[in-house]
Amino acid sequence: MSPNAIEVVGLSKSYGKVVALEDVSLEVREGELVSLLGPNGAGKTTLVRHLYCELRPEKGFIRVLGVDPCDREVRLRMGVTPQEAQPYGDLTVFDNVYYAARVRGVPRDKAREMALETIRRLGLWEHRNRYVMDLSGGLRRRTLVAMAVVHSPEVLVLDEPTTGLDPMGRREFWDVLRQLKGEGRAILLTTHYMEEAEALSDRVYFINRKVLAEGTPAELRKRFAFYYEVIDLEEGKVYKVREDEVKEFVAKLRGKFEVRAPSLEEVYLEVMKGA
């Protein structure tokens, strides 16, 4: 796999007079999880649809594993979960994952072996013979990811995969993503949840039709958030202090205090406000 598993350069897309994407460039390296954050209508799903060849670029180009994403061979090396995708409710977990392998050309016996191994690896073993319609939202999402990775793709594209999950389901899903990333896969994730992006991402892109900012969560905080909160735990007072003045400020405090760095959500709001 090339260093840039996903490469998007100067991508633009319009629907009539409505601009969906404007000169968007991004990259996802091998073994990296990158999150795409932006408001509704920012173009996140439009970008993802280009990656699995549902849309074609008007301007710019896309490469996945070094070639056009519409190339059949590279599509077999990708795993995709579109935003509205659902596993088949009237099939079992095993059947969903097994047939996902079969439609990618995996022979019958090998598909069975790969399906069982994937189900075991993603913590679905005890549910393998249950109908998907009887599963919780979190287990359905996990089944969907199992369908996307059963053929051992090098690149995984997930469009808002945790939308609608309860907090426990989301945390369990995060564990699955960490496991997949640890296996060396390149993962592009779109999400509305700032804490999700902060917990999982190597790098983050803020977009609103175009890329507004990019970097690690720490880099983005340093670049856009100038104030830390210093909380006096005894008096209950909260002070806004510039990052370069925090040490000097807390040295003057007596008693117990807490220093809170700006969250990624605060950085996001600052960037979107200035867009």
Backbone as a ProteinNet text record, in pm:
[ID]
protein_1_A
[PRIMARY]
MSPNAIEVVGLSKSYGKVVALEDVSLEVREGELVSLLGPNGAGKTTLVRHLYCELRPEKGFIRVLGVDPCDREVRLRMGVTPQEAQPYGDLTVFDNVYYAARVRGVPRDKAREMALETIRRLGLWEHRNRYVMDLSGGLRRRTLVAMAVVHSPEVLVLDEPTTGLDPMGRREFWDVLRQLKGEGRAILLTTHYMEEAEALSDRVYFINRKVLAEGTPAELRKRFAFYYEVIDLEEGKVYKVREDEVKEFVAKLRGKFEVRAPSLEEVYLEVMKGA
[TERTIARY]
84.3	0	88.2	52.6	129.3	114	210.1	200.2	67.4	15.2	-116.9	-218	-290.4	-390.8	-505.8	-541.1	-642.3	-579.7	-596.4	-545.8	-653.1	-695.9	-794.6	-727.2	-729.6	-659.9	-754.4	-783	-859.8	-999.4	-1065.2	-1196.8	-1304.5	-1383	-1495.4	-1619.2	-1735.5	-1862	-1974.8	-2061.2	-2177.9	-2302.6	-2414.9	-2546.2	-2622.3	-2620.1	-2676.8	-2594.2	-2659.3	-2589.5	-2538.2	-2568.2	-2526.3	-2389.6	-2293.5	-2158.2	-2152.3	-2122.2	-2111	-1967.9	-1872.9	-1730.9	-1653.8	-1557.8	-1480	-1330.8	-1261.2	-1115	-1068.6	-1129.4	-1097.6	-979.7	-882	-768.2	-749.6	-726.8	-697.4	-624.2	-566.7	-498.2	-517.2	-516.9	-518.6	-404.7	-314.2	-197.9	-228.9	-147.1	-167.1	-156	-242.8	-241.9	-288.8	-361.6	-403.8	-555.8	-612.1	-754.9	-771.5	-840.6	-863.4	-1013	-1050.8	-1192.1	-1221.9	-1340.6	-1390.8	-1507.4	-1493.4	-1594	-1647.4	-1778	-1839.3	-1988.4	-2055.6	-2200.1	-2277.3	-2407.2	-2491.8	-2480.4	-2469.5	-2457	-2316.9	-2218.4	-2080.4	-2010.8	-2069.3	-2008.7	-1939.7	-1954.3	-1885	-1931.6	-2062.5	-2114.6	-2088	-2093.3	-2060.3	-1918.1	-1825.8	-1687.3	-1676.9	-1744.7	-1739.7	-1797.8	-1904.1	-1964.6	-1868.6	-1780	-1675.7	-1577.3	-1549.7	-1449.8	-1495.4	-1627	-1671.1	-1738.8	-1706.1	-1736.5	-1885.1	-1963.6	-2102.7	-2111.4	-2013.8	-2002.7	-1864.9	-1855.3	-1727.8	-1690	-1560.1	-1517.2	-1548.1	-1592.8	-1604.1	-1468.3	-1396.7	-1259.8	-1177.5	-1047.5	-959.9	-958.6	-892.3	-885.4	-873.5	-900.8	-894.5	-812.6	-729.2	-657.4	-676	-708.3	-714.7	-613.5	-518.3	-408.7	-338.6	-332.9	-256.5	-329.3	-455.7	-528.5	-668.4	-736.3	-872.1	-963.7	-1047.5	-1133.2	-1238.2	-1262.6	-1358.3	-1296.6	-1165.9	-1099.3	-1151.2	-1191.9	-1253.1	-1158.9	-1034.1	-939.6	-925.9	-918.8	-902.1	-1030.5	-1144.8	-1271.1	-1279.4	-1215.1	-1210.5	-1115.1	-1032.1	-937.3	-989.1	-1113.3	-1176.7	-1293.8	-1325.6	-1447.9	-1521.1	-1650.8	-1727.3	-1857	-1892.5	-2025	-2090.7	-2175	-2245.7	-2335.1	-2371.3	-2442.6	-2572.2	-2649.9	-2781.1	-2779.5	-2662.9	-2655.4	-2700.1	-2763.5	-2806.2	-2784.2	-2744.9	-2741.8	-2884.3	-2897.2	-3029.4	-3090.6	-3204.9	-3266.7	-3316.9	-3356.2	-3412.1	-3306.1	-3178.9	-3068.7	-2996.6	-2927.1	-2847.7	-2720.9	-2654.3	-2525.5	-2429.2	-2420.5	-2329.7	-2363.7	-2492.5	-2531.3	-2495	-2517.4	-2481.8	-2333.2	-2251.1	-2106.3	-2057.5	-2113.5	-2076	-2106.2	-2227.2	-2263.7	-2188.3	-2147.1	-2063.5	-1930.4	-1878.4	-1755.3	-1781.1	-1892.7	-1923.2	-1939.3	-2007.4	-2029.1	-1898.7	-1795.1	-1663.7	-1579.1	-1641.8	-1573.7	-1498.2	-1516.5	-1447	-1516	-1441.8	-1502.8	-1579.4	-1675.8	-1770.4	-1702.2	-1612.7	-1549.5	-1464.3	-1391	-1307.2	-1392.7	-1506.1	-1596.2	-1650.7	-1684.1	-1733	-1624.1	-1504	-1391.4	-1366	-1364.7	-1337.6	-1450.3	-1574.5	-1688.5	-1682	-1654.9	-1648.1	-1533.2	-1420.1	-1305.7	-1335.5	-1399.2	-1432.6	-1534.1	-1633.7	-1735.8	-1672.5	-1581.3	-1512.8	-1428.5	-1356.3	-1263.2	-1335.4	-1455.6	-1529.5	-1629.9	-1616.4	-1698.4	-1843.6	-1870.5	-2008	-2035.9	-1942.8	-1953.7	-2082.4	-2116.5	-2235.8	-2364.9	-2354	-2472.9	-2476.8	-2385.1	-2367.4	-2491.1	-2572.7	-2691.3	-2820.9	-2808.4	-2927.7	-2963.7	-3093.8	-3136.9	-3103.3	-3056.3	-3013.7	-3128.4	-3251.7	-3366.5	-3384.6	-3326.6	-3341.2	-3225.6	-3129.5	-3011	-3029.7	-2947.8	-2943.9	-2879.4	-2895.9	-2835.8	-2685	-2621.6	-2476.6	-2429.6	-2500.7	-2463.4	-2491.6	-2594.1	-2619.4	-2505.6	-2460.5	-2349.1	-2223.1	-2202.5	-2084.4	-2093.1	-2214.4	-2234.1	-2202.7	-2245.2	-2219.1	-2069.1	-1995.7	-1850.4	-1788.9	-1840.2	-1791.1	-1810.4	-1924.2	-1948.6	-1848.8	-1807.5	-1715.4	-1571.4	-1536.5	-1395.7	-1370.3	-1474.4	-1459.1	-1354.1	-1337.8	-1242.2	-1104.7	-1080.5	-952	-910.4	-995.7	-960.4	-848	-772.1	-664.7	-715.3	-828.2	-885.6	-1030.2	-1068.6	-1205	-1261.6	-1380	-1446.9	-1580.5	-1598.7	-1717	-1785.9	-1909.2	-1983.9	-2082.5	-2047.3	-2129.4	-2178.7	-2087.5	-2129.4	-2192	-2172.7	-2226	-2351.4	-2403.9	-2526.5	-2640.3	-2707.1	-2819.8	-2785	-2656.4	-2618	-2621.2	-2653.7	-2648	-2501.5	-2472.6	-2332.5	-2254.2	-2315.6	-2244.9	-2214.8	-2313.2	-2293	-2183.2	-2177.7	-2073	-1935.6	-1923.4	-1793.1	-1748.2	-1841.9	-1808.3	-1763.4	-1829	-1792	-1652.8	-1620.9	-1486.6	-1380.3	-1407.8	-1311.4	-1287.7	-1394.5	-1381.4	-1292.2	-1313.9	-1233.2	-1086.9	-1062.2	-922.8	-855.6	-931.6	-877.5	-843	-933.3	-910	-791.2	-781.3	-667.3	-537.5	-542.5	-424.5	-377.3	-466.7	-430.5	-366.6	-350	-280.7	-369.1	-500.5	-589.5	-591	-609.7	-633	-782.9	-824.1	-966.8	-1001.5	-1103.9	-1161.7	-1299.1	-1320.8	-1443.9	-1509.1	-1637.3	-1711.2	-1797.8	-1807.8	-1882.3	-1927.8	-2035.4	-2080.3	-2032.2	-1974.3	-1939.1	-1794.1	-1775.9	-1641.5	-1558.2	-1619.8	-1543.3	-1501.2	-1580.4	-1545	-1420.6	-1420.8	-1304.6	-1181.1	-1199	-1085.4	-1029.6	-1117	-1073.3	-1005.1	-1044.4	-1001	-898.4	-896.4	-829.3	-680.4	-605.1	-467.5	-466.8	-554.7	-569.2	-716.7	-747.8	-885.9	-888.7	-991.9	-1019.4	-1151.4	-1152.4	-1276	-1312	-1432.9	-1472.5	-1610.7	-1630.3	-1761.5	-1758.7	-1778.5	-1763.5	-1617	-1531.4	-1387.6	-1317.3	-1191.6	-1116.1	-1083.8	-1127	-1102.6	-980.1	-952.2	-836	-806.8	-680.6	-638.2	-523.3	-520.3	-409.8	-448.7	-356.5	-390.4	-478.2	-557.1	-635.3	-549.3	-429.7	-341.4	-295.8	-262.7	-219.2	-331.1	-453.2	-566.4	-596.8	-586.5	-607.1	-502.5	-380.5	-271.1	-286.9	-337.7	-346.6	-465.1	-577.9	-700.2	-756	-715.2	-770.6	-663.2	-686.7	-583.6	-597.1	-713.4	-737.3	-761.4	-701.1	-727.5	-818.8	-892.9	-972.1	-895.4	-877.8	-819.3	-931.7	-961.8	-1076.4	-1026.5	-1067.4	-1037.8	-1138.6	-1094.5	-1185.6	-1242.3	-1177.4	-1225.2	-1325.6	-1302.1	-1391.9	-1490.2	-1467.5	-1558.7	-1545.2	-1438	-1418.2	-1349.8	-1383.5	-1324.7	-1255.9	-1130.2	-1052	-1014.4	-1023.8	-976.8	-835	-739.9	-599.5	-534.2	-455.2	-383.8	-287.7	-269.8	-187	-47.1	13	150.2	160.1	44.5	45.9	-4.8	-38.3	-98.9	-5.4	120	213.5	230.3	247.4	265.3	139.7	22.5	-103.2	-124.8	-107.3	-135.7	-33.4	84.5	185.9	141.4	49.9	2.2	-119.5	-176.3	-296.4	-261.4	-352.1	-339.8	-453.6	-429.1	-532.4	-536.2	-649.5	-663.5	-720.6	-668.7	-718.4	-706.5	-774.4	-772.2	-752.8	-667.5	-644.4	-706.6	-793.9	-862.2	-824.9	-767.6	-733.5	-861	-860.3	-978.9	-1009.2	-1136.5	-1177.7	-1175.5	-1179.2	-1184.9	-1314.4	-1421.7	-1548.8	-1536.1	-1466.8	-1446.5	-1363.2	-1262.3	-1180.5	-1265.8	-1347.1	-1435.2	-1527.3	-1589.5	-1680.7	-1606.8	-1484.8	-1404.2	-1372.5	-1336.6	-1304.1	-1427.6	-1541.5	-1663	-1713.8	-1694.2	-1737.4	-1660.7	-1534.4	-1452.4	-1455.6	-1532.1	-1533.8	-1611.4
-118.5	0	123.9	222.9	346.3	423.7	515	593.3	665.5	720.8	782.1	680.7	618.3	520.9	589.8	709.9	792.8	927.8	974.2	1106.1	1177.9	1291.8	1375.5	1508.7	1551.2	1673.5	1763	1882.5	1983.9	1941.4	1859.1	1805.3	1912.6	1927.9	2021.8	1950.9	1987.9	1928.8	2026.8	2046.9	2133.7	2057.6	2094.3	2045.8	2166.6	2185.2	2307.5	2426.8	2522.6	2640.6	2624.2	2510.1	2485.5	2417.2	2482.2	2426.7	2331.6	2205.5	2105.8	2093.4	2094.8	2086.5	2184.6	2251.2	2352.1	2332.7	2277.4	2264.6	2193.1	2079	2003.7	1909.8	1916.8	1824.8	1762.6	1633.1	1565.1	1435.7	1380	1252.1	1169.7	1039.8	945.2	847.8	838.8	751.8	611.7	517.6	380.1	374.9	296	281.7	403.8	492.6	618.9	628.4	685.2	715.4	866.5	911.9	1054.2	1081.2	1185.4	1222.9	1346.8	1347.3	1458.6	1518.9	1645.1	1712.4	1834.7	1854.9	1971.9	1970.5	2084.5	2090.6	2013	1995.7	1935.7	2017.6	1948.5	2018.5	2065.9	2021.5	2067.3	1995.7	1885.5	1811.9	1683	1642.4	1521.9	1397.8	1378.4	1260.1	1267.5	1386.4	1402.1	1356.1	1392.2	1349.4	1197.2	1139.6	994.4	923.2	976	913.5	912.2	1011.3	1009.1	894.6	867.1	765.1	625.4	599.1	466.3	472.5	576.9	583.5	598.3	647.2	678.6	811.6	899.4	1026.6	1036.1	1115.8	1139	1286	1316.7	1455.8	1543.9	1666.8	1767	1831.8	1854.4	1905.5	1829.2	1823.4	1753.8	1604.2	1531.9	1386.9	1318	1187.8	1103.6	979.7	940.4	814.1	734.7	609.7	517.3	407.3	392.7	297.4	321.8	450.4	491.2	487.9	442.7	434	494.4	509.8	563	472.3	530.8	447.4	367.9	400.3	323.5	196.4	182.7	61.1	-58.7	-163.4	-278.5	-340.8	-352.9	-416.9	-339.4	-206.6	-128.2	-128.2	-138	-143	-270.2	-375.8	-498.8	-487	-383.6	-360.5	-254.4	-211.5	-111.9	-173.8	-115	-145.5	-15.7	-12.2	112.1	87.6	180.4	179	313.8	323.6	449	488.6	616.1	672.5	598.8	564.4	504.3	352.2	292.2	147.4	71.8	-42.4	-130.8	-275.2	-363.6	-505.9	-557.2	-671.2	-727.6	-784.4	-728.5	-766.4	-908.8	-964.6	-1099.8	-1206.6	-1166.4	-1262	-1261.5	-1369.6	-1373.7	-1290.7	-1266.7	-1196.7	-1272.5	-1402.7	-1482.5	-1468.4	-1482.2	-1475.8	-1341.2	-1231.7	-1099.9	-1091.3	-1137.4	-1126.3	-1223.9	-1343.2	-1444.3	-1395.5	-1344.6	-1301.4	-1175.3	-1094.3	-978.9	-1024.8	-1135.1	-1191	-1252.8	-1321.8	-1389.5	-1290.5	-1177.7	-1082.9	-1016.9	-1028.6	-977.5	-1086.1	-1196.5	-1300.2	-1402.1	-1402.3	-1500.1	-1636.3	-1744.2	-1877.5	-1918.6	-2010.7	-2045.1	-2087.2	-2183.1	-2232.1	-2124.4	-2050.1	-1943.2	-1832.6	-1802.3	-1698.7	-1737.8	-1864.6	-1911.7	-1895	-1935.3	-1923.8	-1777.7	-1689.4	-1547.7	-1483.3	-1522.9	-1466.2	-1503.1	-1629.2	-1672.9	-1604.5	-1591.2	-1525.2	-1377.9	-1310.4	-1168.7	-1150.7	-1235.3	-1229.7	-1249.2	-1343.2	-1367.5	-1245.1	-1190.5	-1080.3	-953.5	-931.8	-809.2	-827.6	-936.4	-954.2	-987.1	-1052.9	-1087.4	-1237.2	-1312.5	-1458.4	-1509.6	-1461.6	-1512.8	-1469.7	-1376.5	-1327.9	-1380.1	-1466.6	-1501.4	-1564.7	-1634	-1701.4	-1625.6	-1504.6	-1423.1	-1342.6	-1320.9	-1234.8	-1090.1	-1017.7	-879.3	-793.5	-823.7	-743.7	-749.3	-850.5	-866.2	-804.9	-744.1	-690.1	-544.7	-501.7	-359.9	-279.5	-147.5	-61.3	-76.7	-89.6	-104.3	-231.7	-341.1	-468.4	-467.9	-396.8	-385.2	-310.2	-201.6	-124.9	-210.3	-288.4	-374.3	-479.1	-531	-625.5	-560.1	-435.1	-362.1	-346.9	-315.9	-304.2	-440.5	-546.7	-681	-711.5	-669.5	-688.8	-610.9	-494.6	-409.5	-458.6	-533.2	-571.5	-720.9	-799	-944.3	-985.1	-907.9	-942.7	-880.5	-833.2	-774.8	-656.7	-553.3	-436.3	-356.9	-288.7	-203.4	-65	-26.4	106.6	90.9	167.6	162.1	303.6	321.7	451.8	438.6	514	503.5	639	645.6	771.6	775.7	851.6	869.3	734.9	643.1	508.2	499.1	599.8	589.3	673	734.2	812.1	723.5	768.3	694.7	592.6	570.5	474.9	541	461.7	515	523.9	594.8	614.1	484.4	380.5	253.3	190.8	194.4	139.8	212.1	344.1	421.5	384.1	370.2	334.7	195.8	103.5	-30.7	-25.1	60	75	136.3	229.9	289.1	180.9	85	-23	-101.6	-122.9	-192.2	-112.2	18.9	102.1	103.1	108.8	105.6	-26.1	-134.1	-264.8	-267.2	-216.3	-215.7	-127.5	-13.6	75	7	-64.2	-134.7	-243.7	-289.8	-390.4	-327.9	-194.7	-126.7	-71.3	-72.7	-21.2	131.7	189	332.7	355.6	446.1	466.4	613.5	642.4	776.5	771	855.8	855.7	992.6	998.3	1123.3	1111.7	1220.2	1216.7	1356	1361.2	1486.8	1498	1390.9	1387.2	1429.2	1544.6	1597.2	1507	1455	1370.6	1241.6	1196.7	1078.2	1104.3	1216.9	1253	1271.2	1334.4	1359.6	1229	1134.5	1008.9	915.9	922.9	822.5	870.2	998.9	1046.5	1071.8	1031.7	1078	1221.3	1246.8	1382.8	1411.4	1540.6	1585.6	1690.4	1684.2	1790.1	1856.1	1988.1	2065	2111.2	2077.4	2123.2	2186.9	2281.2	2339.3	2379.6	2280	2287.4	2291	2352.8	2350	2320.2	2283.8	2253.4	2383.5	2392.2	2511.7	2496.3	2374.7	2350.1	2200.9	2167.2	2026.7	2013.7	1902.2	1876.3	1773.2	1740.5	1655.1	1735.6	1669.6	1746	1841.4	1797.5	1884.4	2004.8	1982.8	2093.8	2194.6	2145.8	2236.2	2317.3	2254	2329.2	2438.6	2405.9	2502.5	2618.6	2587.1	2687.8	2782.2	2728.9	2809.3	2842.4	2771.9	2798.2	2864.4	2988.5	3066.4	3065.3	3024.1	3035.5	2899.2	2881.3	2766.3	2812	2717.4	2747.7	2702.7	2795.1	2761.7	2770.8	2658.5	2650.1	2644.1	2742.5	2743.2	2651.1	2533.2	2431.4	2467.1	2556.4	2593	2707.3	2803.7	2919	2907.3	2809.1	2787.7	2887.7	2963.3	3063.2	2999.6	3052.8	3004.8	3122	3103.6	3209.5	3165.8	3257.3	3234.4	3290	3203.1	3242.6	3201.5	3290.5	3258.3	3142.5	3060	2940.5	2973.4	3079.8	3111.9	3175.9	3199.7	3261.8	3168.3	3044.2	2952	2922.8	2889	2853.2	2967.2	3087	3203.2	3228.2	3210.5	3237.4	3138.8	3009	2909.1	2914.4	2966.4	2978.2	3073.7	3163.6	3262.6	3213.9	3101	3051.9	2974	2979	2898.3	2795.8	2684.5	2582.7	2496.9	2429.4	2334.5	2403.3	2364	2419.9	2314.4	2340.2	2249.5	2331.7	2283.7	2350.7	2265.1	2326.4	2252.3	2309.3	2224	2265	2278	2360.3	2372.5	2240.5	2210.1	2085.9	2104.4	1992.4	1999	2065.8	2047.8	2112.2	2263.9	2315.5	2460.2	2510.9	2433.2	2470	2469.9	2365.9	2354.3	2475.5	2513.5	2628.1	2756.6	2769.6	2887.8	2893.4	2779.3	2774	2801.9	2740.4	2760.3	2903.4	2963.9	3102.8	3197.5	3165.3	3252	3217.4	3113.2	3069.3	3165.6
0	0	0	-81.4	-88.3	41.3	71.7	195.8	209.1	98.5	100.4	48.1	139.9	98.7	26.6	73.2	6.8	-23	-144.9	-183.4	-265.2	-216.6	-285.4	-314.7	-441.1	-481	-560.7	-507	-578.5	-618.7	-536.7	-572.3	-561.8	-668.5	-670	-723.7	-666.7	-709.8	-683.9	-782.3	-768	-809.9	-746.9	-787.5	-839.2	-970.6	-1026.3	-981.3	-915.8	-866.6	-723.8	-663.7	-525.1	-524.2	-461.8	-451.8	-332.7	-359.5	-252.3	-202.6	-294.5	-260.4	-346.8	-286.4	-358.3	-330.7	-428.8	-423.2	-295.7	-266.9	-145.2	-170.8	-83.1	-87.6	50.4	53.4	180.4	151.4	257	243.7	370	351.7	463.1	438.4	533.5	518.7	569.6	531.8	578.4	730.5	792.8	937.9	1013	946.2	1006.4	1006.4	1113.2	1117.4	1110.1	1008.7	985.1	992.2	1066	1078.2	996.3	939.4	860.5	936.8	977.6	1059.5	987.3	997.2	937.2	962.8	945.8	969	863.5	884.8	782.2	654.3	541.3	414.5	383.6	462.8	442.9	327.9	279.8	169.6	210.1	335.9	382.8	306.6	300	231.5	81.9	24.9	-117.1	-144.1	-56.5	-72.8	-64	34.8	52.6	-69.3	-125.8	-243.7	-362.3	-369.5	-472.3	-447.3	-321.1	-288.7	-326.7	-318.7	-362.4	-498.8	-574	-717.5	-749.1	-654.9	-684.8	-758.5	-733.8	-804.3	-868	-974.5	-1041	-1026.3	-1011.1	-991.4	-1112.3	-1084.4	-1189.9	-1213.8	-1103.8	-1109.6	-1006.4	-1029.8	-937.4	-962.7	-873.7	-890.2	-754.6	-756.3	-636.6	-670.2	-574.6	-586.3	-457.4	-472.1	-359	-386.3	-296.6	-316	-448.8	-485	-602.1	-733.8	-736.2	-862.5	-847.9	-960.4	-961.9	-878.7	-790.6	-704.9	-781.1	-907.9	-986.9	-1045.6	-1032.2	-1077.5	-997.8	-1067.2	-999.2	-896.8	-931.1	-839.8	-709.7	-719.2	-596.7	-514.6	-579.1	-504.3	-420.1	-465	-386.6	-268.3	-268.8	-158.8	-62.3	-83.9	2.2	77.9	193	265.4	291.4	263.9	272.2	347.8	438.6	500.7	473.9	370.2	343.3	460.3	463.6	578.6	610.1	509.5	532.9	524	510.9	491.3	616	594.3	702.6	658.2	749.4	714.1	692.1	626.7	597.9	725.5	765.2	891.3	895.9	780.8	780.8	755.2	763.8	759.3	893.6	922.9	1045.5	1027.9	1139.8	1134.4	1043.7	1062.5	979.1	831.7	796.8	655.8	594.1	666.9	615.5	583.3	676.2	658.2	550.9	550.6	451.2	309.6	288	153	111.2	208.5	175.1	116.4	167.7	110.8	-26.2	-39.2	-166.2	-281.2	-256.4	-365.9	-409.4	-328	-367.2	-433.3	-464.6	-540.7	-459.6	-327.2	-243	-258.1	-284.6	-298.5	-172.7	-190.7	-85.1	45.9	40.4	163.2	229	146.5	200	259.4	196.2	247.4	384.4	400.6	530.9	637.2	602.9	696.7	734.1	633.6	658.2	738	709	781.8	929.3	958.3	1097.9	1171.4	1104.8	1167.9	1195.3	1099.7	1117.5	1229.2	1233	1338.4	1475.8	1485.2	1613.1	1651.8	1555.3	1581.8	1623.5	1572.4	1602.9	1716.8	1790.9	1909.9	1883.1	1770	1732.8	1743.2	1796.1	1790.9	1853.9	1971	2039	1969.2	1875.9	1803.3	1659.4	1621.4	1480.2	1417.8	1497.3	1442.8	1470.8	1521.8	1547.6	1423.1	1404.2	1295.1	1329.3	1229.3	1251.3	1302.3	1260.1	1304.9	1456.7	1520.4	1665.2	1743.9	1675.2	1740.9	1781.5	1876.6	1913.3	1800.5	1806.9	1705.6	1699.3	1816	1819.1	1752.4	1775.9	1714.4	1564.3	1521.6	1377.5	1309.9	1373.5	1317.8	1312	1415.8	1418.1	1307.4	1283	1173	1039.6	1024.1	900.2	876.4	982	968.1	936.3	998.6	966.4	818.3	762.2	619.7	535	585.4	510.2	516.8	623.3	640.9	622.7	593.4	586.7	483.8	378	272.8	297.2	421.6	462.6	375.6	365.7	285.2	350.2	267.6	317.9	355.1	296.8	318.3	362.5	464.8	518.2	521.8	463.4	459.3	531	639.9	725.1	732.9	684.2	681.2	797.8	902.8	1022.9	1078.3	1107.3	1147.5	1285.4	1372.1	1508.4	1530.5	1424.1	1438	1489	1593.7	1648.7	1754.6	1779.4	1883.1	2020.4	2123	2258.8	2302.3	2412.3	2453.2	2467.6	2524.7	2539.7	2403.9	2314	2180.3	2105.3	2122.4	2055.8	2108.3	2241.5	2299	2252.5	2243.6	2195.2	2049.3	1971.5	1831	1818.8	1908.1	1907.3	1924.4	2013.3	2035.6	1906.9	1829.4	1701.5	1607.3	1600.6	1511.5	1553.5	1683.1	1730.4	1691	1700.2	1662.4	1514	1430.2	1286	1249.9	1314.3	1291	1333.7	1446.7	1494.9	1400.4	1313.5	1213.8	1090.4	1091.3	982.8	873.8	892.9	789.5	790.8	674.4	663.3	674.8	763.8	790.9	776.3	696.1	687.7	750.9	850.8	929.7	921.6	885.9	900.3	1024.9	1099.1	1225.1	1264.1	1344.2	1404.9	1548.8	1601	1742.6	1763.7	1828.6	1848.6	1939	2045.5	2137.2	2069	1971.7	1894.8	1811.1	1740.9	1659.5	1746.1	1862	1950.2	2006.7	2037.2	2097.9	1998.3	1870.4	1774.1	1672.7	1642.9	1522.1	1538.4	1436.2	1422.9	1370.4	1273.7	1220.2	1193.9	1185.2	1166.4	1055.7	971.9	874.5	911.8	923.6	935.1	794.5	748.1	615.4	620.6	532.5	504.4	357.8	274.3	129	86.3	165.9	141.9	273.6	267	388.5	460.7	587.2	667.7	756.3	799.6	885.6	886.4	912.4	917.8	1015.3	1087	1178.3	1281.7	1369.9	1483	1577.8	1663.3	1760.8	1842.8	1881.8	1960.4	1879.1	1752.8	1666.8	1646.8	1628.2	1606.6	1731.9	1847.9	1972.4	1986.7	1955.6	1969.7	1871.2	1751.3	1646	1664.5	1715.4	1714.9	1852.6	1954.4	2087.8	2174.1	2211.1	2277.9	2429.5	2480.3	2623.6	2688	2804.1	2889.5	3003.4	3058.8	3177.7	3301.3	3396	3525.4	3627.8	3691.8	3782.8	3926.5	4005.3	4148.7	4216.5	4258.7	4310.8	4447.4	4520.2	4653.4	4647	4559.8	4550.1	4434.5	4347.2	4235.9	4123.1	4121.4	4016.6	3895.4	3777.4	3652.9	3584.1	3549.1	3485.1	3343.5	3249.4	3113.2	3103.7	3072.8	3074.2	2942.2	2886	2763.1	2788	2685.5	2700.3	2751.6	2698.9	2737.7	2875.9	2941.2	3073.4	3183.4	3146.4	3242.7	3359.3	3329.7	3437.2	3537	3485	3572.8	3655.3	3594.4	3663.9	3778.2	3751.2	3854.3	3968	3939.3	4044.6	4154.6	4121	4217.8	4296.3	4253.4	4320	4446.6	4540.9	4661.6	4663	4726.4	4733.7	4608.7	4589.1	4479.8	4356.3	4241.9	4116.2	4006.7	3897.3	3782.2	3656.5	3567.1	3439.3	3329.4	3250.6	3144	3008.5	2925.6	2789.3	2706.5	2603.2	2517.9	2448.6	2435	2369	2218	2147	2001.4	1956.6	2032.6	1998.4	2003.4	2103.3	2112.7	1995.9	1957.7	1841.9	1715.5	1699.8	1582.8	1571.8	1681.7	1680.3	1645.1	1693.3	1661.4	1512.2	1455.4	1312.7	1228.3	1263.1	1184.9	1196.8	1311.8	1331.3	1240.1	1215.7	1131.8	984.7	948.9	808.3	720.1
[MASK]
+++++++++++++++++++++++++++++++++++++++++++++++++++++++++++++++++++++++++++++++++++++++++++++++++++++++++++++++++++++++++++++++++++++++++++++++++++++++++++++++++++++++++++++++++++++++++++++++++++++++++++++++++++++++++++++++++++++++++++++++++++++++++++++++++++++++++++++++++++

